[in-house]
Amino acid sequence: MTAIETTRPRRSMGLFNNIKFFVLCHGILQLAQLLVSGYLKGSITTIERRYGFSSQMSGLLAAFNEVGNTVLIVFVSFFGSRVHRPRCIGIGAMIASMGVFLIALPHFIGGEYKYTGFNSNTEDNSSGLCQSQYISQEEESNQKCNTKMNSTVVYPIFLLGQLLLGIGGVPIQPFGISYIDDYAGKRSSPFYLGILFAVTVIGPALGYMMSSFFLRFFVDVDKISPEKILLKNGDARWVGAWWLGFLIAATLLFLTSLPYLFFPKKMSKEEVEEIPAEPSTEKMMEDKKPATDTMEEVSLTEFLKSFPTIISRTLRTPIYLLVVLAQVNIAAMVAGLATFMGKFIEKQFAQTASFSNMMMGAINIPSAMVGIMAGGVILRKLGLTVRSSAAMCTVAVFVSFMFAIPLLFIGCPTPNISGINVNESQLCSKACSCSEEAFNPVCGSNGVEFRSPCHAGCKIVLSDSVKVLNYTDCGCVSATGPPSFASPGPCKNSCINRLIPFMILSSITCFVASLSHTTSFMMILRTVAPEDKSFALGIQFMLFRVLAFLPAPVLYGRAIDTACKVWGKQCDQTTSCQYYDLDVFRHRFLGLQIFFIFGGFVCFFLSFMVLRRIKSTKQQNEKMNNQMKSESSQEMKDVKQMVSNSSGRCNI
């Protein structure tokens, strides 16, 4: 009777005592977590435009979640199975959900989005025209500042949200993988982990696609009625509803965290039909239990004291160090491209943020996913050794390097913009009292783009009840003829046909470089001591964060900022860039990509040479040993011959 009663609670939690259900929950949770990562990177340039951040600030914001992750990853690797892993995952996901909600908060505590040409007192959109009377720009700026939330207040909120997201995400993947590996069947565990690794690639792609969808809606769609939204998607001043996706992703994160509160600390082992001839494996698992118990008795202080020794022992392995440095270079390239490739497409080929994110989510990321899978298939089919794996990685990265070089020459030149590469209208707009904060691009009939109708010297606007049709009497458009007109919006891009070959080459580069992903991981597992494998992977991911994921977006953002020609101004403060030198932008942005790919190639090539030298040394040693054996055997033969000869003489 007592035995029956004790088994009832387990039966009542049958669903939560099933490892398959845990894998399902964990797959959805990881999808939600990585969806946030992809969505943030897809929306980062829109947030930059909305709150006036520089690209360097945007890069730091995109990478700031790695700060909390890096600080806590050591403690996670220590605690391991000591804690209630499912409950820690659930609590971490709730903290991450709180951080994502915090990222969306600035939209709700700030005012409406104000842009040049917007005037709350009139509906004619004529505030950007050339006016002969003097207007106090300081008074106009103060009015705007009183109605707009200061970016210096918003930025710390974003950083705090990213910090919480990084802290909450620390236990999700390592605890989830170890929990599945502990309680799944030996034959089922690789299949379950393969599902989770596939989700890690699908999640960011869905994030980019979701940002592509939501950025088509106006940022203040919840505050302004649709008929009062004068801007259209494609306008240089357009800001999409970046906050909508964060609300959905945060809600999904919170809902997927709830089941983890009901999973047990220790689950019954999955019962699957095992291959009968595996008693040695079971015995080996039994032998490992005392070691695990011994590790659990080690104090945190002793663990932290031994950690530097483990790091130095691992880093002294030359192959491990070279392969990790190669992976760091590739990871730095990926981190920078994932953060700013959407902005590059948007600025270089005059596309909307929505379209640029769709290109990333539908072309580049799937190409990388196929490359990772193909690399695993090649590794399995050919049964590559460590040396041949190094050769494959070297060739793959070198080929991707060759495909990346032509990207430097596929792009659009900087259009004719007044004040940047055309100086004909600098003097004529001074009489118009144009605001330094004005940004409402127009295209003159002479093919020159101006920052605003005021800078073009336009005095008359032709409009209907919905939008501006044209600007006339523009004194700065033609300096040598009668006053001409200007059309609303930037001048048309004449090199849109270069986008397709750029995306093709870019996707091929991603595919070929990704062939080295799985192969390089296997090189690490095969070259470190068995007892150091888990620590080696932990050190690897820590180096990824410290050397790649944290600095790379900031470095890329800084490189982009150096290509800026005209910075926006608001409240007497510099905001986001309005115009770039597109040639400099392309060369520095893609130049960093080529630099990191070449760094990965050098490290893989050096690892191949080291392995080749080790093999040749080993062959020489074997040859010398064989030679010594042959010489010793020859000496033995000679001795035997002498003995036989001497015995023959004695017989005579």
Secondary structure in CASP SS format (residue, H / E / C, confidence):
PFRMAT SS
TARGET T0000
AUTHOR 0000-0000-0000
METHOD secondary structure of the structure
MODEL  1
M C 1.00
T H 1.00
A H 1.00
I H 1.00
E H 1.00
T H 1.00
T H 1.00
R H 1.00
P H 1.00
R H 1.00
R H 1.00
S H 1.00
M C 1.00
G C 1.00
L H 1.00
F H 1.00
N H 1.00
N C 1.00
I H 1.00
K H 1.00
F H 1.00
F H 1.00
V H 1.00
L H 1.00
C H 1.00
H H 1.00
G H 1.00
I H 1.00
L H 1.00
Q H 1.00
L H 1.00
A H 1.00
Q H 1.00
L H 1.00
L H 1.00
V H 1.00
S H 1.00
G H 1.00
Y H 1.00
L H 1.00
K H 1.00
G H 1.00
S H 1.00
I H 1.00
T H 1.00
T H 1.00
I H 1.00
E H 1.00
R H 1.00
R H 1.00
Y H 1.00
G C 1.00
F C 1.00
S C 1.00
S H 1.00
Q H 1.00
M H 1.00
S H 1.00
G H 1.00
L H 1.00
L H 1.00
A H 1.00
A H 1.00
F C 1.00
N H 1.00
E H 1.00
V H 1.00
G H 1.00
N H 1.00
T H 1.00
V H 1.00
L H 1.00
I H 1.00
V H 1.00
F H 1.00
V H 1.00
S H 1.00
F H 1.00
F H 1.00
G H 1.00
S H 1.00
R H 1.00
V C 1.00
H C 1.00
R H 1.00
P H 1.00
R H 1.00
C H 1.00
I H 1.00
G H 1.00
I H 1.00
G H 1.00
A H 1.00
M H 1.00
I H 1.00
A H 1.00
S H 1.00
M H 1.00
G H 1.00
V H 1.00
F H 1.00
L H 1.00
I H 1.00
A H 1.00
L H 1.00
P H 1.00
H H 1.00
F H 1.00
I H 1.00
G C 1.00
G C 1.00
E C 1.00
Y C 1.00
K C 1.00
Y C 1.00
T C 1.00
G C 1.00
F C 1.00
N C 1.00
S C 1.00
N C 1.00
T C 1.00
E C 1.00
D C 1.00
N C 1.00
S C 1.00
S C 1.00
G C 1.00
L C 1.00
C C 1.00
Q C 1.00
S C 1.00
Q C 1.00
Y C 1.00
I C 1.00
S C 1.00
Q H 1.00
E H 1.00
E H 1.00
E H 1.00
S H 1.00
N H 1.00
Q H 1.00
K H 1.00
C H 1.00
N H 1.00
T H 1.00
K C 1.00
M C 1.00
N C 1.00
S H 1.00
T H 1.00
V H 1.00
V H 1.00
Y H 1.00
P H 1.00
I H 1.00
F H 1.00
L H 1.00
L H 1.00
G H 1.00
Q H 1.00
L H 1.00
L H 1.00
L H 1.00
G H 1.00
I H 1.00
G H 1.00
G H 1.00
V C 1.00
P C 1.00
I H 1.00
Q H 1.00
P H 1.00
F H 1.00
G H 1.00
I H 1.00
S H 1.00
Y H 1.00
I H 1.00
D H 1.00
D H 1.00
Y H 1.00
A C 1.00
G C 1.00
K C 1.00
R C 1.00
S C 1.00
S H 1.00
P H 1.00
F H 1.00
Y H 1.00
L H 1.00
G H 1.00
I H 1.00
L H 1.00
F H 1.00
A H 1.00
V H 1.00
T H 1.00
V H 1.00
I H 1.00
G H 1.00
P H 1.00
A H 1.00
L H 1.00
G H 1.00
Y H 1.00
M H 1.00
M H 1.00
S H 1.00
S H 1.00
F H 1.00
F H 1.00
L C 1.00
R C 1.00
F C 1.00
F E 1.00
V C 1.00
D C 1.00
V C 1.00
D C 1.00
K C 1.00
I C 1.00
S C 1.00
P H 1.00
E H 1.00
K H 1.00
I C 1.00
L C 1.00
L C 1.00
K C 1.00
N C 1.00
G C 1.00
D C 1.00
A C 1.00
R C 1.00
W C 1.00
V C 1.00
G E 1.00
A C 1.00
W H 1.00
W H 1.00
L H 1.00
G H 1.00
F H 1.00
L H 1.00
I H 1.00
A H 1.00
A H 1.00
T H 1.00
L H 1.00
L H 1.00
F H 1.00
L H 1.00
T H 1.00
S H 1.00
L H 1.00
P H 1.00
Y H 1.00
L H 1.00
F C 1.00
F C 1.00
P C 1.00
K C 1.00
K C 1.00
M C 1.00
S C 1.00
K C 1.00
E C 1.00
E C 1.00
V C 1.00
E C 1.00
E C 1.00
I C 1.00
P C 1.00
A C 1.00
E C 1.00
P H 1.00
S H 1.00
T H 1.00
E H 1.00
K H 1.00
M H 1.00
M H 1.00
E H 1.00
D H 1.00
K H 1.00
K H 1.00
P H 1.00
A H 1.00
T H 1.00
D H 1.00
T H 1.00
M H 1.00
E H 1.00
E H 1.00
V C 1.00
S C 1.00
L H 1.00
T H 1.00
E H 1.00
F H 1.00
L H 1.00
K H 1.00
S H 1.00
F H 1.00
P H 1.00
T H 1.00
I H 1.00
I H 1.00
S H 1.00
R H 1.00
T H 1.00
L H 1.00
R C 1.00
T C 1.00
P H 1.00
I H 1.00
Y H 1.00
L H 1.00
L H 1.00
V H 1.00
V H 1.00
L H 1.00
A H 1.00
Q H 1.00
V H 1.00
N H 1.00
I H 1.00
A H 1.00
A H 1.00
M H 1.00
V H 1.00
A H 1.00
G H 1.00
L H 1.00
A H 1.00
T H 1.00
F H 1.00
M H 1.00
G H 1.00
K H 1.00
F H 1.00
I H 1.00
E H 1.00
K H 1.00
Q H 1.00
F C 1.00
A C 1.00
Q C 1.00
T C 1.00
A H 1.00
S H 1.00
F H 1.00
S H 1.00
N H 1.00
M H 1.00
M H 1.00
M H 1.00
G H 1.00
A H 1.00
I H 1.00
N H 1.00
I H 1.00
P H 1.00
S H 1.00
A H 1.00
M H 1.00
V H 1.00
G H 1.00
I H 1.00
M H 1.00
A H 1.00
G H 1.00
G H 1.00
V H 1.00
I H 1.00
L H 1.00
R H 1.00
K H 1.00
L H 1.00
G C 1.00
L C 1.00
T C 1.00
V H 1.00
R H 1.00
S H 1.00
S H 1.00
A H 1.00
A H 1.00
M H 1.00
C H 1.00
T H 1.00
V H 1.00
A H 1.00
V H 1.00
F H 1.00
V H 1.00
S H 1.00
F H 1.00
M H 1.00
F H 1.00
A H 1.00
I H 1.00
P H 1.00
L H 1.00
L H 1.00
F H 1.00
I C 1.00
G C 1.00
C C 1.00
P C 1.00
T C 1.00
P C 1.00
N C 1.00
I E 1.00
S E 1.00
G C 1.00
I C 1.00
N C 1.00
V E 1.00
N C 1.00
E C 1.00
S C 1.00
Q C 1.00
L C 1.00
C C 1.00
S C 1.00
K H 1.00
A H 1.00
C H 1.00
S C 1.00
C C 1.00
S C 1.00
E C 1.00
E C 1.00
A C 1.00
F C 1.00
N C 1.00
P C 1.00
V E 1.00
C E 1.00
G E 1.00
S C 1.00
N C 1.00
G C 1.00
V C 1.00
E E 1.00
F E 1.00
R C 1.00
S C 1.00
P C 1.00
C C 1.00
H C 1.00
A C 1.00
G C 1.00
C E 1.00
K E 1.00
I E 1.00
V E 1.00
L E 1.00
S E 1.00
D C 1.00
S C 1.00
V C 1.00
K C 1.00
V E 1.00
L E 1.00
N E 1.00
Y E 1.00
T E 1.00
D E 1.00
C E 1.00
G C 1.00
C C 1.00
V C 1.00
S C 1.00
A C 1.00
T C 1.00
G C 1.00
P C 1.00
P C 1.00
S E 1.00
F E 1.00
A E 1.00
S E 1.00
P E 1.00
G C 1.00
P C 1.00
C C 1.00
K C 1.00
N C 1.00
S C 1.00
C C 1.00
I H 1.00
N H 1.00
R H 1.00
L H 1.00
I H 1.00
P H 1.00
F H 1.00
M H 1.00
I H 1.00
L H 1.00
S H 1.00
S H 1.00
I H 1.00
T H 1.00
C H 1.00
F H 1.00
V H 1.00
A H 1.00
S H 1.00
L H 1.00
S H 1.00
H H 1.00
T H 1.00
T H 1.00
S H 1.00
F H 1.00
M H 1.00
M H 1.00
I H 1.00
L H 1.00
R H 1.00
T H 1.00
V C 1.00
A C 1.00
P H 1.00
E H 1.00
D H 1.00
K H 1.00
S H 1.00
F H 1.00
A H 1.00
L H 1.00
G H 1.00
I H 1.00
Q H 1.00
F H 1.00
M H 1.00
L H 1.00
F H 1.00
R H 1.00
V H 1.00
L H 1.00
A H 1.00
F H 1.00
L C 1.00
P H 1.00
A H 1.00
P H 1.00
V H 1.00
L H 1.00
Y H 1.00
G H 1.00
R H 1.00
A H 1.00
I H 1.00
D H 1.00
T C 1.00
A C 1.00
C E 1.00
K E 1.00
V E 1.00
W E 1.00
G E 1.00
K E 1.00
Q E 1.00
C C 1.00
D C 1.00
Q E 1.00
T E 1.00
T E 1.00
S E 1.00
C E 1.00
Q E 1.00
Y E 1.00
Y E 1.00
D C 1.00
L H 1.00
D H 1.00
V H 1.00
F H 1.00
R H 1.00
H H 1.00
R H 1.00
F H 1.00
L H 1.00
G H 1.00
L H 1.00
Q H 1.00
I H 1.00
F H 1.00
F H 1.00
I H 1.00
F H 1.00
G H 1.00
G H 1.00
F H 1.00
V H 1.00
C H 1.00
F H 1.00
F H 1.00
L H 1.00
S H 1.00
F H 1.00
M H 1.00
V H 1.00
L H 1.00
R H 1.00
R H 1.00
I H 1.00
K H 1.00
S H 1.00
T H 1.00
K H 1.00
Q H 1.00
Q H 1.00
N H 1.00
E H 1.00
K H 1.00
M H 1.00
N H 1.00
N H 1.00
Q H 1.00
M H 1.00
K H 1.00
S H 1.00
E H 1.00
S H 1.00
S H 1.00
Q H 1.00
E H 1.00
M H 1.00
K H 1.00
D H 1.00
V H 1.00
K H 1.00
Q H 1.00
M H 1.00
V H 1.00
S H 1.00
N H 1.00
S H 1.00
S H 1.00
G H 1.00
R H 1.00
C H 1.00
N H 1.00
I C 1.00
END
